[in-house]
Amino acid sequence: PLCSNNNPYASFGATLARDEEQNLWSTPHDVTHTEADDDRVLYNMIVVRNQLDKDSEEWQKLNYDIYTLRQTRKEVRSRWKHILEDLGFQKEADSLLSVTKLSIISDSQNMGKARDILLKLSEETNIFPTSWELSERYLFVVDRLIALDAADEFFRMASLVYPKRPSR
């Protein structure tokens, strides 16, 4: 490059040419990512990796961690989409899961209920991996489900499809 930008957050909203590297979710050209804490962690991992020599052990480890995190996110999104489709939201599943920087909570009174349901999903189902930190992205999705009067049914379905397995 002719000029270097050392600001690690400068590339949010990057051009499509750099989208593959800036993608914070699972697929190229995904413009639905937010600038939540979990996104910044992944982004910072990408920045650090790109500053390392590709032949180094550190680069390989970071590259593996980035790949693993992206795959985990992709798997979680797939689980949510599967349940949404089972509930009859085949055409709406992708838009219900789409969260951007412009997304808003539909009703501030739903925030507490959305947090409770999201926490209940993480504690009582396996829709999220055990090491998963709750993502703000899914708070918006639960809020949408509350507005559609489908949140309780979503939880019921998640409990059936992804039941919590006892720890061994």
C-alpha positions in Angstrom: 0.0 0.0 0.0 1.1 3.6 -0.6 0.1 4.7 2.8 -0.4 2.9 6.1 -3.2 3.4 8.5 -2.2 2.2 12.0 -5.7 2.8 13.5 -7.1 -0.8 14.0 -10.7 0.5 13.8 -10.3 2.5 10.6 -11.3 -0.3 8.4 -14.8 -0.8 9.8 -16.9 -0.2 6.7 -14.1 -1.2 4.5 -14.5 -1.6 0.8 -15.6 -4.8 -0.8 -12.1 -5.5 -2.0 -10.9 -5.9 1.6 -14.1 -7.4 2.8 -12.8 -10.9 3.1 -10.2 -9.9 5.8 -12.5 -7.4 7.5 -15.4 -9.8 7.7 -16.2 -10.3 11.3 -18.8 -13.0 11.0 -18.9 -16.1 8.8 -19.2 -15.2 5.1 -17.5 -12.8 2.8 -19.3 -9.5 2.1 -21.3 -9.8 5.4 -22.2 -6.2 6.1 -24.4 -7.1 9.1 -21.6 -7.2 11.6 -21.8 -4.8 14.5 -19.0 -3.1 16.4 -19.7 -5.1 19.6 -17.0 -6.2 22.0 -16.8 -9.7 20.5 -16.3 -8.2 17.0 -13.5 -6.0 18.3 -11.8 -9.0 19.8 -11.9 -10.8 16.5 -10.9 -7.7 14.5 -7.9 -7.2 16.8 -6.8 -10.8 16.3 -6.9 -10.2 12.5 -4.9 -7.0 12.8 -2.2 -8.7 15.0 -2.1 -11.7 12.7 -1.6 -9.6 9.6 1.4 -7.9 11.3 3.1 -11.2 11.8 5.3 -13.2 9.4 3.1 -15.9 7.7 5.7 -18.6 8.4 5.8 -18.0 12.1 4.2 -20.2 14.7 2.3 -17.2 16.2 0.7 -16.4 12.8 -0.4 -20.0 12.4 -1.9 -20.1 15.9 -3.7 -16.8 15.5 -5.0 -17.9 12.0 -6.3 -21.1 13.6 -8.0 -19.1 16.4 -9.6 -16.7 13.9 -10.9 -19.6 11.8 -12.2 -21.4 14.9 -14.0 -18.3 16.1 -15.6 -17.7 12.7 -16.7 -21.3 12.5 -18.2 -21.2 15.9 -20.2 -18.0 15.0 -21.3 -19.6 11.8 -22.5 -22.7 13.7 -24.4 -20.6 16.2 -26.1 -18.6 13.4 -27.0 -21.8 11.7 -28.6 -23.2 14.9 -30.7 -20.0 15.2 -31.7 -20.1 11.6 -32.7 -23.7 11.8 -35.1 -23.0 14.7 -36.5 -19.9 13.0 -37.2 -22.0 9.9 -38.8 -24.7 12.0 -41.1 -22.1 13.5 -42.3 -21.1 10.0 -39.9 -18.2 9.4 -38.3 -19.7 6.3 -38.4 -16.5 4.2 -37.7 -14.2 7.2 -34.9 -16.1 9.0 -32.0 -14.2 7.3 -33.6 -10.8 7.9 -34.4 -11.7 11.5 -30.8 -12.6 12.1 -29.5 -9.5 10.3 -28.1 -7.0 12.8 -26.3 -3.9 11.7 -25.0 -0.8 13.4 -28.3 0.8 12.6 -30.4 -1.9 14.4 -32.5 -0.7 17.3 -34.5 -2.4 20.1 -38.1 -2.2 19.0 -39.4 -1.4 22.5 -37.2 -0.4 25.4 -39.6 -2.2 27.7 -38.7 -5.5 26.0 -35.0 -5.1 26.8 -35.2 -6.8 30.2 -37.3 -9.7 28.8 -35.0 -10.1 25.9 -32.0 -10.3 28.2 -33.8 -12.8 30.4 -34.7 -15.0 27.4 -31.2 -14.8 26.0 -29.7 -15.8 29.4 -32.2 -18.6 29.7 -31.2 -19.8 26.2 -27.6 -19.9 27.2 -28.1 -21.6 30.5 -30.8 -24.1 29.6 -30.0 -25.1 26.0 -27.0 -25.9 23.9 -27.9 -23.3 21.2 -24.6 -21.6 22.2 -21.3 -23.5 22.8 -20.3 -23.7 26.5 -17.4 -21.3 25.9 -19.6 -18.7 24.1 -19.9 -15.3 25.5 -23.3 -13.9 24.9 -23.3 -11.6 21.9 -25.2 -8.4 21.7 -26.3 -9.5 18.2 -28.7 -12.1 19.6 -30.3 -9.6 22.0 -31.6 -7.8 18.9 -32.9 -11.1 17.5 -34.7 -12.0 20.7 -36.2 -8.5 20.8 -37.6 -9.1 17.3 -39.0 -12.5 18.4 -40.7 -10.8 21.3 -42.3 -8.3 18.9 -43.5 -11.2 16.8 -44.8 -13.0 19.9 -42.5 -15.9 19.0 -39.8 -15.7 21.7 -41.4 -18.2 24.1 -42.0 -20.7 21.2 -38.4 -20.1 20.0 -37.1 -21.0 23.5 -39.3 -24.1 23.6 -38.1 -25.2 20.2 -34.4 -24.5 21.2 -34.9 -26.6 24.3 -36.2 -29.5 22.2 -33.6 -29.3 19.4 -30.6 -28.3 21.5 -31.2 -29.7 25.0 -28.7 -28.9 27.7 -26.6 -32.0 28.3 -25.5 -32.7 31.9 -21.9 -32.0 32.7 -19.8 -35.1 33.2 
